[in-house]
Amino acid sequence: MGKRIRTTAWAAALAMAACAAPAFAHNIGGTDAAFVAATRGPDPIPFLYLGAKHMVTGYDHLLFLAGVIFFLFRLRQIALYVSLFSLGHSVTLLAGVFFGIRADPHLVDAVVGLSVAYKAFENLGGFRTLFGVQPDGRAAVLVFGLVHGFGLATKLQALNLNPEGLLVNLLSFNVGVEIGQVLALSVILAIMALWRKTPLFGRTAAGANVLLMLAGFVLAGQQVAGYIFGGAVS
């Protein structure tokens, strides 16, 4: 009974993460969007805050990072993988906005959702079981980091940022993203560390990754539907 309750709780948590997309979307809207669009010249502190806020509320990024660190137990490994993700994220965020590299945001975010499913599938040993190979996890994290950063770049591009002070504001936003990532990841690591110390981890790890994979497919499906039928990017 206890096991079923805990499994149901995991399912409910991931379902809420997927269904809460409109509320916790990493799109920049409301007063934040108005502020960013109206900014003239360098204004690093507010952009630093907005970057941190984006990452802390960016459910897609957090689900992916949770998948990345799921079976990483050494801090050196965690630091390496998170650094690769940050590198990719930073490159496409800065380059995408500063050089005006564009793509349909629905399609980019669909790949972001698939990145969550990919990592969960890898954690389940799916590639080794079905294809007899194990992809390089470091390369995958770097590549998907590029996609995640480009996803945010498409949101900033939609605001038609003023070129005056753009580089300083973008760099500040990116630093804020990294600060938010450290804060969010610290919470995730603390929860996972407690979970790993219990016998429950061995019995529920596979099920948690199945749910994580389903959440990734749901996120991707939402964006594909938005691309086909129209609708706001979440």
Solvent accessible surface area in square Angstrom, and as a share of the most:
residue,aa,sasa,rsa
1,M,154,0.69
2,G,32,0.31
3,K,104,0.44
4,R,158,0.58
5,I,109,0.55
6,R,111,0.41
7,T,61,0.35
8,T,88,0.51
9,A,59,0.46
10,W,82,0.29
11,A,36,0.28
12,A,46,0.36
13,A,51,0.39
14,L,17,0.09
15,A,52,0.40
16,M,128,0.57
17,A,27,0.21
18,A,4,0.03
19,C,99,0.60
20,A,26,0.20
21,A,1,0.01
22,P,109,0.68
23,A,81,0.63
24,F,113,0.47
25,A,21,0.16
26,H,4,0.02
27,N,65,0.34
28,I,20,0.10
29,G,40,0.38
30,G,64,0.62
31,T,117,0.68
32,D,30,0.15
33,A,17,0.13
34,A,65,0.50
35,F,74,0.31
36,V,2,0.01
37,A,39,0.30
38,A,69,0.53
39,T,15,0.09
40,R,151,0.55
41,G,5,0.05
42,P,85,0.53
43,D,47,0.25
44,P,58,0.36
45,I,124,0.63
46,P,42,0.26
47,F,5,0.02
48,L,53,0.26
49,Y,133,0.50
50,L,12,0.06
51,G,0,0.00
52,A,20,0.16
53,K,81,0.34
54,H,9,0.04
55,M,0,0.00
56,V,70,0.40
57,T,48,0.28
58,G,0,0.00
59,Y,26,0.10
60,D,8,0.04
61,H,0,0.00
62,L,35,0.17
63,L,19,0.09
64,F,1,0.00
65,L,0,0.00
66,A,22,0.17
67,G,0,0.00
68,V,5,0.03
69,I,0,0.00
70,F,9,0.04
71,F,86,0.36
72,L,21,0.11
73,F,125,0.52
74,R,177,0.65
75,L,141,0.70
76,R,208,0.76
77,Q,76,0.34
78,I,11,0.06
79,A,57,0.44
80,L,80,0.40
81,Y,36,0.14
82,V,19,0.11
83,S,64,0.42
84,L,35,0.17
85,F,0,0.00
86,S,19,0.12
87,L,99,0.49
88,G,0,0.00
89,H,1,0.00
90,S,19,0.12
91,V,74,0.43
92,T,27,0.15
93,L,0,0.00
94,L,41,0.21
95,A,25,0.20
96,G,1,0.01
97,V,16,0.09
98,F,93,0.39
99,F,149,0.62
100,G,38,0.37
101,I,92,0.47
102,R,159,0.58
103,A,46,0.36
104,D,54,0.28
105,P,39,0.25
106,H,18,0.08
107,L,78,0.39
108,V,13,0.08
109,D,7,0.04
110,A,8,0.06
111,V,60,0.34
112,V,1,0.01
113,G,1,0.01
114,L,81,0.40
115,S,0,0.00
116,V,0,0.00
117,A,3,0.03
118,Y,52,0.20
119,K,12,0.05
120,A,0,0.00
121,F,51,0.21
122,E,19,0.09
123,N,27,0.14
124,L,61,0.30
125,G,23,0.22
126,G,8,0.07
127,F,32,0.13
128,R,146,0.53
129,T,112,0.65
130,L,118,0.59
131,F,135,0.56
132,G,57,0.55
133,V,88,0.51
134,Q,74,0.33
135,P,42,0.26
136,D,72,0.37
137,G,10,0.10
138,R,122,0.45
139,A,51,0.40
140,A,13,0.10
141,V,0,0.00
142,L,57,0.28
143,V,81,0.46
144,F,30,0.12
145,G,0,0.00
146,L,60,0.30
147,V,30,0.17
148,H,0,0.00
149,G,0,0.00
150,F,36,0.15
151,G,0,0.00
152,L,0,0.00
153,A,0,0.00
154,T,8,0.05
155,K,7,0.03
156,L,1,0.01
157,Q,12,0.05
158,A,78,0.60
159,L,27,0.13
160,N,121,0.62
161,L,29,0.15
162,N,39,0.20
163,P,108,0.68
164,E,106,0.47
165,G,20,0.19
166,L,24,0.12
167,L,91,0.45
168,V,66,0.38
169,N,7,0.04
170,L,2,0.01
171,L,81,0.40
172,S,13,0.09
173,F,1,0.00
174,N,17,0.09
175,V,74,0.43
176,G,0,0.00
177,V,0,0.00
178,E,41,0.18
179,I,77,0.39
180,G,0,0.00
181,Q,4,0.02
182,V,92,0.53
183,L,103,0.51
184,A,12,0.09
185,L,13,0.06
186,S,61,0.39
187,V,90,0.52
188,I,31,0.16
189,L,41,0.20
190,A,56,0.44
191,I,104,0.53
192,M,11,0.05
193,A,44,0.34
194,L,121,0.60
195,W,23,0.08
196,R,49,0.18
197,K,162,0.69
198,T,60,0.35
199,P,106,0.67
200,L,27,0.14
201,F,24,0.10
202,G,66,0.63
203,R,133,0.49
204,T,10,0.06
205,A,9,0.07
206,A,61,0.47
207,G,33,0.31
208,A,6,0.04
209,N,0,0.00
210,V,61,0.35
211,L,36,0.18
212,L,10,0.05
213,M,34,0.15
214,L,94,0.47
215,A,4,0.03
216,G,0,0.00
217,F,103,0.43
218,V,68,0.39
219,L,8,0.04
220,A,6,0.05
221,G,38,0.36
222,Q,68,0.30
223,Q,10,0.04
224,V,66,0.38
225,A,42,0.32
226,G,11,0.11
227,Y,110,0.42
228,I,110,0.56
229,F,168,0.70
230,G,47,0.45
231,G,58,0.56
232,A,97,0.75
233,V,26,0.15
234,S,23,0.15
